[in-house]
Amino acid sequence: MAQFFQTNNNIAIVGAGPSGIYCAISILAELEKLNYNDFSITIFDNKSPLTTILPTGNKRCNITNAICDIKEFAKNYPRGEKFLYSIFSRYFTYETLEFFKSIGVETYIQEDGRIFPVSNSSYCVREKLLKKLNSYKNYRIVNKKINSKDDLLNFDKIVLAAGSRGVEGLIKSFNHSIIPYKNALCALVVDNFCYPRGVSVKSLQGDFIFTDNGISGPLAFKISSLRAFSGFPYTIEIDLFEYQKLKQEIEDNPKKSIGNIVSKLIPKSLAQVLVKDYAKKASEVSKKDLMSYSKLKLRIISQKPDGEIVRAGGVNLDEVDKNIKSKIYPNLWFCGEILNIDGFCGGFNLQNCWSGSWVVAKDIVGSII
Ligand SMILES: Cc1cc2nc3c(=O)[nH]c(=O)nc-3n(C[C@H](O)[C@H](O)[C@H](O)COP(=O)(O)OP(=O)(O)OC[C@H]3O[C@@H](n4cnc5c(N)ncnc54)[C@H](O)[C@@H]3O)c2cc1C
């Protein structure tokens, strides 16, 4: 081990997830460009590197999103929106996609703006990132869990990129405070659930799918994220379709039953639950009832335990500077989900990793050269 260390600039990165690996590659690339060698990087993880990227985007890895405007992009972070303006102004989706292209990951934009690798494979993304990392010399990966700052006494620069699970003790050992972690982007449990399981609905607020006891899918994830700190129960009224559309359908088909007409606008199995007098002639249904069929009122009682995609909360952003360097502990940086930054579904969480890690890498390189 002694041989591996350089005389100066021994950098520890805790966590070999997307942010830790991207940070390591960015430091290595930058210092190679400068032909500088008096440094070492040790990446600690008790799991195989980039294991956490494998399930992303249903194994397709939703790398980022096509929204081009930084402020519009940042609106997709319930926590961290304003903090990210400065980070994104230095490293954004364009730079990220250029990087991925340079390592052989071509991408495409899906209709909804989400960006995926052409291979549609998170395994491929992992492989290309690790191949790139492997092309450098001054790093090593050590299979070890880091419990506190005392495990890192040999290092003069430390990056915590350990994600958001089980890291409270580690963060506190550096005297940082933590906004308590809460699950976000998860399915929801609905009170008195009586809806058709497995049926997908495209509502005006977003798509969702009925599960065994509630809802999942983009709309559910968004609600779970927005309510991560305010909690449940919470009642939501979902607009299933524009009332005007229903009126038009009735005008065009006055003799049809209300059930059949509503079934044209939402899945039939849901219409069968919502429409009271399914066989009644549509033109005879009261306006109040008609209006009620365009809405679905759900009383959400909790998040579904486990299975969360991301966790809200984390290292308090007031305690880091614009380079995500600690204001409390010397030569300590953070990147990725360990921070109190989380985004909606759509590639926003990984973009936080790519951009934040690059900014941290740049600052570390600046502190060396
Ligand atoms: C099922 C699923 C699908 C997702 N899909 C997408 C998607 O398509 N697009 C998107 O943008 N986001 C997605 N996300 C979110 C995204 O994967 C995370 O935000 C991202 O992985 C965070 O990266 P990170 O490197 O900060 O943390 P992590 O990925 O959590 O990595 C942290 C690493 O640190 C290690 N570690 C933890 N503690 C220690 C310790 N004490 N010592 C040493 N090592 C430690 C862990 O083993 C882990 O390898 C998804 C998440 C899930 C769960």
The ligand as a MOL file (V3000), in Angstrom:
LIG
                    3D

  0  0  0     0  0            999 V3000
M  V30 BEGIN CTAB
M  V30 COUNTS 53 58 0 0 0
M  V30 BEGIN ATOM
M  V30 1 C -34.0180 1.3590 -9.2920 0
M  V30 2 C -33.3880 2.7040 -9.5470 0
M  V30 3 C -33.4500 3.2500 -10.8110 0
M  V30 4 C -32.8850 4.5110 -11.0430 0
M  V30 5 N -32.9170 5.0090 -12.3150 0
M  V30 6 C -32.3640 6.2240 -12.5510 0
M  V30 7 C -32.2960 6.7360 -13.8720 0
M  V30 8 O -32.6290 6.0400 -14.8430 0
M  V30 9 N -31.8130 7.9970 -14.0560 0
M  V30 10 C -31.3870 8.7640 -12.9990 0
M  V30 11 O -31.0030 9.9150 -13.2310 0
M  V30 12 N -31.3560 8.2780 -11.7500 0
M  V30 13 C -31.8200 7.0260 -11.5050 0
M  V30 14 N -31.7640 6.5130 -10.2410 0
M  V30 15 C -31.1030 7.2920 -9.1860 0
M  V30 16 C -29.5710 7.1690 -9.3270 0
M  V30 17 O -29.2310 5.8100 -9.5480 0
M  V30 18 C -28.8770 7.6860 -8.0740 0
M  V30 19 O -29.2550 9.0090 -7.8360 0
M  V30 20 C -27.3530 7.5870 -8.2580 0
M  V30 21 O -26.9690 6.2180 -8.3500 0
M  V30 22 C -26.6170 8.2360 -7.0990 0
M  V30 23 O -25.2520 8.0490 -7.3260 0
M  V30 24 P -24.1770 8.2090 -6.1610 0
M  V30 25 O -22.9050 7.7760 -6.7520 0
M  V30 26 O -24.2760 9.5370 -5.5620 0
M  V30 27 O -24.6560 7.1780 -5.0300 0
M  V30 28 P -24.8460 5.6160 -5.1510 0
M  V30 29 O -25.2220 5.2430 -6.5270 0
M  V30 30 O -25.7540 5.2400 -4.0450 0
M  V30 31 O -23.4050 5.0140 -4.8950 0
M  V30 32 C -22.7980 5.1260 -3.6400 0
M  V30 33 C -21.7440 4.0510 -3.5110 0
M  V30 34 O -21.0900 4.2470 -2.2590 0
M  V30 35 C -20.9360 3.0040 -1.5960 0
M  V30 36 N -20.8880 3.2830 -0.1750 0
M  V30 37 C -21.8860 3.6800 0.6380 0
M  V30 38 N -21.4500 3.8560 1.8810 0
M  V30 39 C -20.1300 3.5540 1.8740 0
M  V30 40 C -19.1290 3.5460 2.8820 0
M  V30 41 N -19.4040 3.8800 4.1320 0
M  V30 42 N -17.8720 3.1720 2.5250 0
M  V30 43 C -17.5700 2.8080 1.2340 0
M  V30 44 N -18.4970 2.8100 0.2600 0
M  V30 45 C -19.7610 3.1860 0.5760 0
M  V30 46 C -22.1390 2.1950 -2.0260 0
M  V30 47 O -21.8580 0.8040 -1.9240 0
M  V30 48 C -22.3180 2.6380 -3.4780 0
M  V30 49 O -21.6030 1.8270 -4.3790 0
M  V30 50 C -32.2850 5.2330 -9.9920 0
M  V30 51 C -32.2140 4.6590 -8.7280 0
M  V30 52 C -32.7430 3.4010 -8.5110 0
M  V30 53 C -32.6400 2.8010 -7.1230 0
M  V30 END ATOM
M  V30 BEGIN BOND
M  V30 1 1 1 2
M  V30 2 1 2 3
M  V30 3 2 2 52
M  V30 4 2 3 4
M  V30 5 1 4 5
M  V30 6 1 4 50
M  V30 7 2 5 6
M  V30 8 1 6 7
M  V30 9 1 6 13
M  V30 10 2 7 8
M  V30 11 1 7 9
M  V30 12 1 9 10
M  V30 13 2 10 11
M  V30 14 1 10 12
M  V30 15 2 12 13
M  V30 16 1 13 14
M  V30 17 1 14 15
M  V30 18 1 14 50
M  V30 19 1 15 16
M  V30 20 1 16 17
M  V30 21 1 16 18
M  V30 22 1 18 19
M  V30 23 1 18 20
M  V30 24 1 20 21
M  V30 25 1 20 22
M  V30 26 1 22 23
M  V30 27 1 23 24
M  V30 28 2 24 25
M  V30 29 1 24 26
M  V30 30 1 24 27
M  V30 31 1 27 28
M  V30 32 2 28 29
M  V30 33 1 28 30
M  V30 34 1 28 31
M  V30 35 1 31 32
M  V30 36 1 32 33
M  V30 37 1 33 34
M  V30 38 1 33 48
M  V30 39 1 34 35
M  V30 40 1 35 36
M  V30 41 1 35 46
M  V30 42 1 36 37
M  V30 43 1 36 45
M  V30 44 2 37 38
M  V30 45 1 38 39
M  V30 46 1 39 40
M  V30 47 2 39 45
M  V30 48 1 40 41
M  V30 49 2 40 42
M  V30 50 1 42 43
M  V30 51 2 43 44
M  V30 52 1 44 45
M  V30 53 1 46 47
M  V30 54 1 46 48
M  V30 55 1 48 49
M  V30 56 2 50 51
M  V30 57 1 51 52
M  V30 58 1 52 53
M  V30 END BOND
M  V30 END CTAB
M  END
